[in-house]
């Protein structure tokens, strides 16, 4: 099956989105400091990413489902770090 340009753009967007928060997770994990991390921002982001995940399920779009599931896990990790490393 040949992919069209919209599928390629979607996959690229999903990959960039999933990878984008990893540097922050690694930095917090190494430094054990969340002083400059906003719990409010990550709480709102978790809600948005979760809704995108549900949307992907409803639309039966595997790219949206996988990207937002992984994004939701990452955001939850940041929230856990924020609570743990006050």
mmCIF file as gemmi writes it, N, C-alpha and C atoms, coordinates in Angstrom:
data_model
loop_
_atom_site.group_PDB
_atom_site.id
_atom_site.type_symbol
_atom_site.label_atom_id
_atom_site.label_alt_id
_atom_site.label_comp_id
_atom_site.label_asym_id
_atom_site.label_entity_id
_atom_site.label_seq_id
_atom_site.pdbx_PDB_ins_code
_atom_site.Cartn_x
_atom_site.Cartn_y
_atom_site.Cartn_z
_atom_site.occupancy
_atom_site.B_iso_or_equiv
_atom_site.pdbx_formal_charge
_atom_site.auth_seq_id
_atom_site.auth_asym_id
_atom_site.pdbx_PDB_model_num
ATOM 1 N N . UNK Axp A 1 ? 0.844 -1.19 0 1 0 ? 1 A 1
ATOM 2 C CA . UNK Axp A 1 ? 0 0 0 1 0 ? 1 A 1
ATOM 3 C C . UNK Axp A 1 ? 0.885 1.248 0 1 0 ? 1 A 1
ATOM 4 N N . UNK Axp A 2 ? 0.659 2.108 -0.943 1 0 ? 2 A 1
ATOM 5 C CA . UNK Axp A 2 ? 1.441 3.328 -1.066 1 0 ? 2 A 1
ATOM 6 C C . UNK Axp A 2 ? 0.831 4.424 -0.186 1 0 ? 2 A 1
ATOM 7 N N . UNK Axp A 3 ? 1.702 5.147 0.513 1 0 ? 3 A 1
ATOM 8 C CA . UNK Axp A 3 ? 1.223 6.228 1.371 1 0 ? 3 A 1
ATOM 9 C C . UNK Axp A 3 ? 1.163 7.522 0.587 1 0 ? 3 A 1
ATOM 10 N N . UNK Axp A 4 ? 0.107 8.289 0.838 1 0 ? 4 A 1
ATOM 11 C CA . UNK Axp A 4 ? 0.025 9.599 0.208 1 0 ? 4 A 1
ATOM 12 C C . UNK Axp A 4 ? 0.69 10.629 1.113 1 0 ? 4 A 1
ATOM 13 N N . UNK Axp A 5 ? 0.82 11.831 0.622 1 0 ? 5 A 1
ATOM 14 C CA . UNK Axp A 5 ? 1.531 12.861 1.38 1 0 ? 5 A 1
ATOM 15 C C . UNK Axp A 5 ? 0.83 13.217 2.679 1 0 ? 5 A 1
ATOM 16 N N . UNK Axp A 6 ? -0.485 13.105 2.761 1 0 ? 6 A 1
ATOM 17 C CA . UNK Axp A 6 ? -1.168 13.43 4.024 1 0 ? 6 A 1
ATOM 18 C C . UNK Axp A 6 ? -0.831 12.407 5.102 1 0 ? 6 A 1
ATOM 19 N N . UNK Axp A 7 ? -0.704 11.142 4.742 1 0 ? 7 A 1
ATOM 20 C CA . UNK Axp A 7 ? -0.314 10.12 5.713 1 0 ? 7 A 1
ATOM 21 C C . UNK Axp A 7 ? 1.119 10.356 6.188 1 0 ? 7 A 1
ATOM 22 N N . UNK Axp A 8 ? 1.989 10.732 5.281 1 0 ? 8 A 1
ATOM 23 C CA . UNK Axp A 8 ? 3.388 11.006 5.641 1 0 ? 8 A 1
ATOM 24 C C . UNK Axp A 8 ? 3.463 12.206 6.58 1 0 ? 8 A 1
ATOM 25 N N . UNK Axp A 9 ? 2.703 13.247 6.288 1 0 ? 9 A 1
ATOM 26 C CA . UNK Axp A 9 ? 2.676 14.422 7.169 1 0 ? 9 A 1
ATOM 27 C C . UNK Axp A 9 ? 2.133 14.043 8.537 1 0 ? 9 A 1
ATOM 28 N N . UNK Axp A 10 ? 1.078 13.241 8.576 1 0 ? 10 A 1
ATOM 29 C CA . UNK Axp A 10 ? 0.512 12.801 9.85 1 0 ? 10 A 1
ATOM 30 C C . UNK Axp A 10 ? 1.491 11.986 10.669 1 0 ? 10 A 1
ATOM 31 N N . UNK Axp A 11 ? 2.183 11.066 10.018 1 0 ? 11 A 1
ATOM 32 C CA . UNK Axp A 11 ? 3.183 10.265 10.723 1 0 ? 11 A 1
ATOM 33 C C . UNK Axp A 11 ? 4.344 11.116 11.228 1 0 ? 11 A 1
ATOM 34 N N . UNK Axp A 12 ? 4.782 12.07 10.411 1 0 ? 12 A 1
ATOM 35 C CA . UNK Axp A 12 ? 5.869 12.963 10.833 1 0 ? 12 A 1
ATOM 36 C C . UNK Axp A 12 ? 5.432 13.809 12.024 1 0 ? 12 A 1
ATOM 37 N N . UNK Axp A 13 ? 4.217 14.348 11.975 1 0 ? 13 A 1
ATOM 38 C CA . UNK Axp A 13 ? 3.699 15.152 13.085 1 0 ? 13 A 1
ATOM 39 C C . UNK Axp A 13 ? 3.601 14.312 14.353 1 0 ? 13 A 1
ATOM 40 N N . UNK Axp A 14 ? 3.112 13.089 14.224 1 0 ? 14 A 1
ATOM 41 C CA . UNK Axp A 14 ? 2.995 12.199 15.381 1 0 ? 14 A 1
ATOM 42 C C . UNK Axp A 14 ? 4.366 11.905 15.982 1 0 ? 14 A 1
ATOM 43 N N . UNK Axp A 15 ? 5.339 11.601 15.138 1 0 ? 15 A 1
ATOM 44 C CA . UNK Axp A 15 ? 6.683 11.285 15.623 1 0 ? 15 A 1
ATOM 45 C C . UNK Axp A 15 ? 7.31 12.479 16.339 1 0 ? 15 A 1
ATOM 46 N N . UNK Axp A 16 ? 7.204 13.652 15.751 1 0 ? 16 A 1
ATOM 47 C CA . UNK Axp A 16 ? 7.78 14.856 16.369 1 0 ? 16 A 1
ATOM 48 C C . UNK Axp A 16 ? 7.097 15.154 17.698 1 0 ? 16 A 1
ATOM 49 N N . UNK Axp A 17 ? 5.782 15.023 17.736 1 0 ? 17 A 1
ATOM 50 C CA . UNK Axp A 17 ? 5.033 15.297 18.959 1 0 ? 17 A 1
ATOM 51 C C . UNK Axp A 17 ? 5.438 14.34 20.08 1 0 ? 17 A 1
ATOM 52 N N . UNK Axp A 18 ? 5.543 13.058 19.736 1 0 ? 18 A 1
ATOM 53 C CA . UNK Axp A 18 ? 5.9 12.063 20.752 1 0 ? 18 A 1
ATOM 54 C C . UNK Axp A 18 ? 7.319 12.299 21.267 1 0 ? 18 A 1
ATOM 55 N N . UNK Axp A 19 ? 8.237 12.627 20.381 1 0 ? 19 A 1
ATOM 56 C CA . UNK Axp A 19 ? 9.636 12.822 20.769 1 0 ? 19 A 1
ATOM 57 C C . UNK Axp A 19 ? 9.851 14.152 21.49 1 0 ? 19 A 1
ATOM 58 N N . UNK Axp A 20 ? 8.996 15.128 21.272 1 0 ? 20 A 1
ATOM 59 C CA . UNK Axp A 20 ? 9.23 16.485 21.757 1 0 ? 20 A 1
ATOM 60 C C . UNK Axp A 20 ? 9.334 16.613 23.276 1 0 ? 20 A 1
ATOM 61 N N . UNK Axp A 21 ? 8.649 15.788 24.015 1 0 ? 21 A 1
ATOM 62 C CA . UNK Axp A 21 ? 8.668 15.935 25.473 1 0 ? 21 A 1
ATOM 63 C C . UNK Axp A 21 ? 9.764 15.094 26.131 1 0 ? 21 A 1
ATOM 64 N N . UNK Axp A 22 ? 10.367 14.181 25.38 1 0 ? 22 A 1
ATOM 65 C CA . UNK Axp A 22 ? 11.406 13.32 25.955 1 0 ? 22 A 1
ATOM 66 C C . UNK Axp A 22 ? 12.59 14.088 26.556 1 0 ? 22 A 1
ATOM 67 N N . UNK Axp A 23 ? 13.102 15.139 25.912 1 0 ? 23 A 1
ATOM 68 C CA . UNK Axp A 23 ? 14.215 15.867 26.533 1 0 ? 23 A 1
ATOM 69 C C . UNK Axp A 23 ? 13.846 16.443 27.913 1 0 ? 23 A 1
ATOM 70 N N . UNK Axp A 24 ? 12.618 16.909 28.073 1 0 ? 24 A 1
ATOM 71 C CA . UNK Axp A 24 ? 12.19 17.46 29.363 1 0 ? 24 A 1
ATOM 72 C C . UNK Axp A 24 ? 12.09 16.357 30.408 1 0 ? 24 A 1
ATOM 73 N N . UNK Axp A 25 ? 11.543 15.218 30.012 1 0 ? 25 A 1
ATOM 74 C CA . UNK Axp A 25 ? 11.445 14.08 30.938 1 0 ? 25 A 1
ATOM 75 C C . UNK Axp A 25 ? 12.844 13.657 31.391 1 0 ? 25 A 1
ATOM 76 N N . UNK Axp A 26 ? 13.763 13.539 30.444 1 0 ? 26 A 1
ATOM 77 C CA . UNK Axp A 26 ? 15.131 13.121 30.786 1 0 ? 26 A 1
ATOM 78 C C . UNK Axp A 26 ? 15.829 14.138 31.688 1 0 ? 26 A 1
ATOM 79 N N . UNK Axp A 27 ? 15.617 15.419 31.417 1 0 ? 27 A 1
ATOM 80 C CA . UNK Axp A 27 ? 16.243 16.452 32.251 1 0 ? 27 A 1
ATOM 81 C C . UNK Axp A 27 ? 15.712 16.398 33.678 1 0 ? 27 A 1
ATOM 82 N N . UNK Axp A 28 ? 14.406 16.271 33.835 1 0 ? 28 A 1
ATOM 83 C CA . UNK Axp A 28 ? 13.821 16.198 35.181 1 0 ? 28 A 1
ATOM 84 C C . UNK Axp A 28 ? 14.284 14.929 35.882 1 0 ? 28 A 1
ATOM 85 N N . UNK Axp A 29 ? 14.359 13.837 35.161 1 0 ? 29 A 1
ATOM 86 C CA . UNK Axp A 29 ? 14.794 12.574 35.751 1 0 ? 29 A 1
ATOM 87 C C . UNK Axp A 29 ? 16.238 12.67 36.25 1 0 ? 29 A 1
ATOM 88 N N . UNK Axp A 30 ? 17.098 13.329 35.453 1 0 ? 30 A 1
ATOM 89 C CA . UNK Axp A 30 ? 18.506 13.484 35.848 1 0 ? 30 A 1
ATOM 90 C C . UNK Axp A 30 ? 18.67 14.458 37.009 1 0 ? 30 A 1
ATOM 91 N N . UNK Axp A 31 ? 17.993 15.596 36.943 1 0 ? 31 A 1
ATOM 92 C CA . UNK Axp A 31 ? 18.211 16.647 37.947 1 0 ? 31 A 1
ATOM 93 C C . UNK Axp A 31 ? 17.308 16.519 39.164 1 0 ? 31 A 1
ATOM 94 N N . UNK Axp A 32 ? 16.228 15.782 39.041 1 0 ? 32 A 1
ATOM 95 C CA . UNK Axp A 32 ? 15.221 15.643 40.108 1 0 ? 32 A 1
ATOM 96 C C . UNK Axp A 32 ? 14.644 17.009 40.494 1 0 ? 32 A 1
ATOM 97 N N . UNK Axp A 33 ? 14.628 17.934 39.545 1 0 ? 33 A 1
ATOM 98 C CA . UNK Axp A 33 ? 14.116 19.277 39.786 1 0 ? 33 A 1
ATOM 99 C C . UNK Axp A 33 ? 12.968 19.584 38.824 1 0 ? 33 A 1
ATOM 100 N N . UNK Axp A 34 ? 11.843 20.017 39.398 1 0 ? 34 A 1
ATOM 101 C CA . UNK Axp A 34 ? 10.69 20.422 38.588 1 0 ? 34 A 1
ATOM 102 C C . UNK Axp A 34 ? 10.276 21.854 38.919 1 0 ? 34 A 1
ATOM 103 N N . UNK Axp A 35 ? 11.208 22.606 39.471 1 0 ? 35 A 1
ATOM 104 C CA . UNK Axp A 35 ? 10.925 23.973 39.908 1 0 ? 35 A 1
ATOM 105 C C . UNK Axp A 35 ? 10.301 24.821 38.8 1 0 ? 35 A 1
ATOM 106 N N . UNK Axp A 36 ? 10.794 24.687 37.598 1 0 ? 36 A 1
ATOM 107 C CA . UNK Axp A 36 ? 10.322 25.519 36.49 1 0 ? 36 A 1
ATOM 108 C C . UNK Axp A 36 ? 9.26 24.841 35.624 1 0 ? 36 A 1
ATOM 109 N N . UNK Axp A 37 ? 8.722 23.732 36.087 1 0 ? 37 A 1
ATOM 110 C CA . UNK Axp A 37 ? 7.685 23.001 35.353 1 0 ? 37 A 1
ATOM 111 C C . UNK Axp A 37 ? 6.323 23.412 35.913 1 0 ? 37 A 1
ATOM 112 N N . UNK Axp A 38 ? 5.403 23.75 35.038 1 0 ? 38 A 1
ATOM 113 C CA . UNK Axp A 38 ? 4.064 24.17 35.456 1 0 ? 38 A 1
ATOM 114 C C . UNK Axp A 38 ? 3.124 22.962 35.534 1 0 ? 38 A 1
ATOM 115 N N . UNK Axp A 39 ? 2.645 22.68 36.74 1 0 ? 39 A 1
ATOM 116 C CA . UNK Axp A 39 ? 1.685 21.594 36.919 1 0 ? 39 A 1
ATOM 117 C C . UNK Axp A 39 ? 0.393 21.903 36.164 1 0 ? 39 A 1
ATOM 118 N N . UNK Axp A 40 ? -0.03 23.155 36.161 1 0 ? 40 A 1
ATOM 119 C CA . UNK Axp A 40 ? -1.236 23.546 35.442 1 0 ? 40 A 1
ATOM 120 C C . UNK Axp A 40 ? -1.133 23.279 33.951 1 0 ? 40 A 1
ATOM 121 N N . UNK Axp A 41 ? 0.002 23.621 33.376 1 0 ? 41 A 1
ATOM 122 C CA . UNK Axp A 41 ? 0.213 23.39 31.947 1 0 ? 41 A 1
ATOM 123 C C . UNK Axp A 41 ? 0.141 21.908 31.618 1 0 ? 41 A 1
ATOM 124 N N . UNK Axp A 42 ? 0.844 21.099 32.379 1 0 ? 42 A 1
ATOM 125 C CA . UNK Axp A 42 ? 0.857 19.672 32.095 1 0 ? 42 A 1
ATOM 126 C C . UNK Axp A 42 ? -0.479 19.013 32.419 1 0 ? 42 A 1
ATOM 127 N N . UNK Axp A 43 ? -1.219 19.548 33.368 1 0 ? 43 A 1
ATOM 128 C CA . UNK Axp A 43 ? -2.562 19.026 33.651 1 0 ? 43 A 1
ATOM 129 C C . UNK Axp A 43 ? -3.5 19.302 32.477 1 0 ? 43 A 1
ATOM 130 N N . UNK Axp A 44 ? -3.467 20.532 31.969 1 0 ? 44 A 1
ATOM 131 C CA . UNK Axp A 44 ? -4.29 20.861 30.801 1 0 ? 44 A 1
ATOM 132 C C . UNK Axp A 44 ? -3.86 20.054 29.579 1 0 ? 44 A 1
ATOM 133 N N . UNK Axp A 45 ? -2.562 19.927 29.394 1 0 ? 45 A 1
ATOM 134 C CA . UNK Axp A 45 ? -2.048 19.154 28.266 1 0 ? 45 A 1
ATOM 135 C C . UNK Axp A 45 ? -2.507 17.702 28.347 1 0 ? 45 A 1
ATOM 136 N N . UNK Axp A 46 ? -2.519 17.139 29.557 1 0 ? 46 A 1
ATOM 137 C CA . UNK Axp A 46 ? -2.966 15.749 29.695 1 0 ? 46 A 1
ATOM 138 C C . UNK Axp A 46 ? -4.425 15.605 29.278 1 0 ? 46 A 1
ATOM 139 N N . UNK Axp A 47 ? -5.257 16.567 29.634 1 0 ? 47 A 1
ATOM 140 C CA . UNK Axp A 47 ? -6.655 16.527 29.213 1 0 ? 47 A 1
ATOM 141 C C . UNK Axp A 47 ? -6.806 16.613 27.709 1 0 ? 47 A 1
ATOM 142 N N . UNK Axp A 48 ? -6.057 17.514 27.089 1 0 ? 48 A 1
ATOM 143 C CA . UNK Axp A 48 ? -6.119 17.67 25.639 1 0 ? 48 A 1
ATOM 144 C C . UNK Axp A 48 ? -5.621 16.44 24.901 1 0 ? 48 A 1
ATOM 145 N N . UNK Axp A 49 ? -4.504 15.895 25.347 1 0 ? 49 A 1
ATOM 146 C CA . UNK Axp A 49 ? -3.939 14.715 24.694 1 0 ? 49 A 1
ATOM 147 C C . UNK Axp A 49 ? -4.874 13.519 24.871 1 0 ? 49 A 1
ATOM 148 N N . UNK Axp A 50 ? -5.487 13.4 26.055 1 0 ? 50 A 1
ATOM 149 C CA . UNK Axp A 50 ? -6.433 12.305 26.279 1 0 ? 50 A 1
ATOM 150 C C . UNK Axp A 50 ? -7.634 12.423 25.335 1 0 ? 50 A 1
ATOM 151 N N . UNK Axp A 51 ? -8.144 13.649 25.175 1 0 ? 51 A 1
ATOM 152 C CA . UNK Axp A 51 ? -9.272 13.838 24.259 1 0 ? 51 A 1
ATOM 153 C C . UNK Axp A 51 ? -8.887 13.534 22.815 1 0 ? 51 A 1
ATOM 154 N N . UNK Axp A 52 ? -7.663 13.892 22.412 1 0 ? 52 A 1
ATOM 155 C CA . UNK Axp A 52 ? -7.192 13.52 21.076 1 0 ? 52 A 1
ATOM 156 C C . UNK Axp A 52 ? -7.12 12.009 20.936 1 0 ? 52 A 1
ATOM 157 N N . UNK Axp A 53 ? -6.695 11.317 21.998 1 0 ? 53 A 1
ATOM 158 C CA . UNK Axp A 53 ? -6.644 9.857 21.996 1 0 ? 53 A 1
ATOM 159 C C . UNK Axp A 53 ? -8.043 9.276 21.782 1 0 ? 53 A 1
ATOM 160 N N . UNK Axp A 54 ? -9.024 9.784 22.532 1 0 ? 54 A 1
ATOM 161 C CA . UNK Axp A 54 ? -10.411 9.331 22.381 1 0 ? 54 A 1
ATOM 162 C C . UNK Axp A 54 ? -10.908 9.635 20.963 1 0 ? 54 A 1
ATOM 163 N N . UNK Axp A 55 ? -10.593 10.826 20.465 1 0 ? 55 A 1
ATOM 164 C CA . UNK Axp A 55 ? -10.975 11.201 19.096 1 0 ? 55 A 1
ATOM 165 C C . UNK Axp A 55 ? -10.405 10.195 18.089 1 0 ? 55 A 1
ATOM 166 N N . UNK Axp A 56 ? -9.14 9.84 18.265 1 0 ? 56 A 1
ATOM 167 C CA . UNK Axp A 56 ? -8.521 8.864 17.371 1 0 ? 56 A 1
ATOM 168 C C . UNK Axp A 56 ? -9.239 7.531 17.401 1 0 ? 56 A 1
ATOM 169 N N . UNK Axp A 57 ? -9.662 7.112 18.583 1 0 ? 57 A 1
ATOM 170 C CA . UNK Axp A 57 ? -10.421 5.861 18.701 1 0 ? 57 A 1
ATOM 171 C C . UNK Axp A 57 ? -11.745 5.984 17.949 1 0 ? 57 A 1
ATOM 172 N N . UNK Axp A 58 ? -12.45 7.088 18.187 1 0 ? 58 A 1
ATOM 173 C CA . UNK Axp A 58 ? -13.743 7.279 17.531 1 0 ? 58 A 1
ATOM 174 C C . UNK Axp A 58 ? -13.61 7.354 16.015 1 0 ? 58 A 1
ATOM 175 N N . UNK Axp A 59 ? -12.52 7.936 15.539 1 0 ? 59 A 1
ATOM 176 C CA . UNK Axp A 59 ? -12.289 8.071 14.101 1 0 ? 59 A 1
ATOM 177 C C . UNK Axp A 59 ? -11.586 6.842 13.51 1 0 ? 59 A 1
ATOM 178 N N . UNK Axp A 60 ? -11.183 5.929 14.392 1 0 ? 60 A 1
ATOM 179 C CA . UNK Axp A 60 ? -10.457 4.723 13.971 1 0 ? 60 A 1
ATOM 180 C C . UNK Axp A 60 ? -9.181 5.08 13.205 1 0 ? 60 A 1
ATOM 181 N N . UNK Axp A 61 ? -8.449 6.065 13.741 1 0 ? 61 A 1
ATOM 182 C CA . UNK Axp A 61 ? -7.215 6.539 13.12 1 0 ? 61 A 1
ATOM 183 C C . UNK Axp A 61 ? -6.034 6.092 13.987 1 0 ? 61 A 1
ATOM 184 N N . UNK Axp A 62 ? -5.336 5.069 13.53 1 0 ? 62 A 1
ATOM 185 C CA . UNK Axp A 62 ? -4.273 4.462 14.315 1 0 ? 62 A 1
ATOM 186 C C . UNK Axp A 62 ? -3.137 5.432 14.63 1 0 ? 62 A 1
ATOM 187 N N . UNK Axp A 63 ? -2.801 6.312 13.707 1 0 ? 63 A 1
ATOM 188 C CA . UNK Axp A 63 ? -1.731 7.285 13.948 1 0 ? 63 A 1
ATOM 189 C C . UNK Axp A 63 ? -2.104 8.204 15.118 1 0 ? 63 A 1
ATOM 190 N N . UNK Axp A 64 ? -3.318 8.715 15.12 1 0 ? 64 A 1
ATOM 191 C CA . UNK Axp A 64 ? -3.767 9.597 16.202 1 0 ? 64 A 1
ATOM 192 C C . UNK Axp A 64 ? -3.836 8.822 17.516 1 0 ? 64 A 1
ATOM 193 N N . UNK Axp A 65 ? -4.316 7.598 17.465 1 0 ? 65 A 1
ATOM 194 C CA . UNK Axp A 65 ? -4.423 6.782 18.682 1 0 ? 65 A 1
ATOM 195 C C . UNK Axp A 65 ? -3.047 6.555 19.3 1 0 ? 65 A 1
ATOM 196 N N . UNK Axp A 66 ? -2.115 6.062 18.519 1 0 ? 66 A 1
ATOM 197 C CA . UNK Axp A 66 ? -0.786 5.73 19.048 1 0 ? 66 A 1
ATOM 198 C C . UNK Axp A 66 ? -0.045 6.969 19.518 1 0 ? 66 A 1
ATOM 199 N N . UNK Axp A 67 ? -0.037 8.013 18.711 1 0 ? 67 A 1
ATOM 200 C CA . UNK Axp A 67 ? 0.689 9.237 19.075 1 0 ? 67 A 1
ATOM 201 C C . UNK Axp A 67 ? 0.152 9.828 20.367 1 0 ? 67 A 1
ATOM 202 N N . UNK Axp A 68 ? -1.144 9.876 20.514 1 0 ? 68 A 1
ATOM 203 C CA . UNK Axp A 68 ? -1.709 10.507 21.697 1 0 ? 68 A 1
ATOM 204 C C . UNK Axp A 68 ? -1.698 9.6 22.923 1 0 ? 68 A 1
ATOM 205 N N . UNK Axp A 69 ? -1.719 8.299 22.722 1 0 ? 69 A 1
ATOM 206 C CA . UNK Axp A 69 ? -1.528 7.385 23.842 1 0 ? 69 A 1
ATOM 207 C C . UNK Axp A 69 ? -0.124 7.571 24.413 1 0 ? 69 A 1
ATOM 208 N N . UNK Axp A 70 ? 0.878 7.578 23.527 1 0 ? 70 A 1
ATOM 209 C CA . UNK Axp A 70 ? 2.26 7.773 23.984 1 0 ? 70 A 1
ATOM 210 C C . UNK Axp A 70 ? 2.445 9.161 24.596 1 0 ? 70 A 1
ATOM 211 N N . UNK Axp A 71 ? 1.842 10.169 23.978 1 0 ? 71 A 1
ATOM 212 C CA . UNK Axp A 71 ? 1.916 11.523 24.533 1 0 ? 71 A 1
ATOM 213 C C . UNK Axp A 71 ? 1.282 11.608 25.902 1 0 ? 71 A 1
ATOM 214 N N . UNK Axp A 72 ? 0.138 10.94 26.085 1 0 ? 72 A 1
ATOM 215 C CA . UNK Axp A 72 ? -0.548 10.945 27.377 1 0 ? 72 A 1
ATOM 216 C C . UNK Axp A 72 ? 0.322 10.293 28.448 1 0 ? 72 A 1
ATOM 217 N N . UNK Axp A 73 ? 0.963 9.185 28.125 1 0 ? 73 A 1
ATOM 218 C CA . UNK Axp A 73 ? 1.861 8.519 29.078 1 0 ? 73 A 1
ATOM 219 C C . UNK Axp A 73 ? 3 9.463 29.47 1 0 ? 73 A 1
ATOM 220 N N . UNK Axp A 74 ? 3.57 10.156 28.493 1 0 ? 74 A 1
ATOM 221 C CA . UNK Axp A 74 ? 4.671 11.077 28.789 1 0 ? 74 A 1
ATOM 222 C C . UNK Axp A 74 ? 4.218 12.23 29.68 1 0 ? 74 A 1
ATOM 223 N N . UNK Axp A 75 ? 3.059 12.778 29.394 1 0 ? 75 A 1
ATOM 224 C CA . UNK Axp A 75 ? 2.551 13.883 30.209 1 0 ? 75 A 1
ATOM 225 C C . UNK Axp A 75 ? 2.271 13.396 31.629 1 0 ? 75 A 1
ATOM 226 N N . UNK Axp A 76 ? 1.744 12.191 31.768 1 0 ? 76 A 1
ATOM 227 C CA . UNK Axp A 76 ? 1.519 11.638 33.105 1 0 ? 76 A 1
ATOM 228 C C . UNK Axp A 76 ? 2.832 11.455 33.861 1 0 ? 76 A 1
ATOM 229 N N . UNK Axp A 77 ? 3.869 11.035 33.153 1 0 ? 77 A 1
ATOM 230 C CA . UNK Axp A 77 ? 5.192 10.912 33.782 1 0 ? 77 A 1
ATOM 231 C C . UNK Axp A 77 ? 5.647 12.268 34.309 1 0 ? 77 A 1
ATOM 232 N N . UNK Axp A 78 ? 5.466 13.323 33.517 1 0 ? 78 A 1
ATOM 233 C CA . UNK Axp A 78 ? 5.856 14.664 33.968 1 0 ? 78 A 1
ATOM 234 C C . UNK Axp A 78 ? 5.039 15.095 35.189 1 0 ? 78 A 1
ATOM 235 N N . UNK Axp A 79 ? 3.754 14.793 35.208 1 0 ? 79 A 1
ATOM 236 C CA . UNK Axp A 79 ? 2.92 15.149 36.359 1 0 ? 79 A 1
ATOM 237 C C . UNK Axp A 79 ? 3.389 14.382 37.597 1 0 ? 79 A 1
ATOM 238 N N . UNK Axp A 80 ? 3.704 13.111 37.431 1 0 ? 80 A 1
ATOM 239 C CA . UNK Axp A 80 ? 4.212 12.311 38.556 1 0 ? 80 A 1
ATOM 240 C C . UNK Axp A 80 ? 5.521 12.9 39.052 1 0 ? 80 A 1
ATOM 241 N N . UNK Axp A 81 ? 6.433 13.24 38.138 1 0 ? 81 A 1
ATOM 242 C CA . UNK Axp A 81 ? 7.688 13.884 38.526 1 0 ? 81 A 1
ATOM 243 C C . UNK Axp A 81 ? 7.437 15.186 39.278 1 0 ? 81 A 1
ATOM 244 N N . UNK Axp A 82 ? 6.516 15.985 38.787 1 0 ? 82 A 1
ATOM 245 C CA . UNK Axp A 82 ? 6.227 17.272 39.426 1 0 ? 82 A 1
ATOM 246 C C . UNK Axp A 82 ? 5.754 17.068 40.86 1 0 ? 82 A 1
ATOM 247 N N . UNK Axp A 83 ? 4.906 16.102 41.077 1 0 ? 83 A 1
ATOM 248 C CA . UNK Axp A 83 ? 4.414 15.824 42.437 1 0 ? 83 A 1
ATOM 249 C C . UNK Axp A 83 ? 5.523 15.227 43.3 1 0 ? 83 A 1
ATOM 250 N N . UNK Axp A 84 ? 6.29 14.324 42.727 1 0 ? 84 A 1
ATOM 251 C CA . UNK Axp A 84 ? 7.344 13.624 43.478 1 0 ? 84 A 1
ATOM 252 C C . UNK Axp A 84 ? 8.519 14.524 43.829 1 0 ? 84 A 1
ATOM 253 N N . UNK Axp A 85 ? 8.944 15.377 42.907 1 0 ? 85 A 1
ATOM 254 C CA . UNK Axp A 85 ? 10.152 16.191 43.093 1 0 ? 85 A 1
ATOM 255 C C . UNK Axp A 85 ? 9.837 17.657 43.369 1 0 ? 85 A 1
ATOM 256 N N . UNK Axp A 86 ? 8.836 17.925 44.162 1 0 ? 86 A 1
ATOM 257 C CA . UNK Axp A 86 ? 8.421 19.317 44.449 1 0 ? 86 A 1
ATOM 258 C C . UNK Axp A 86 ? 9.579 20.211 44.742 1 0 ? 86 A 1
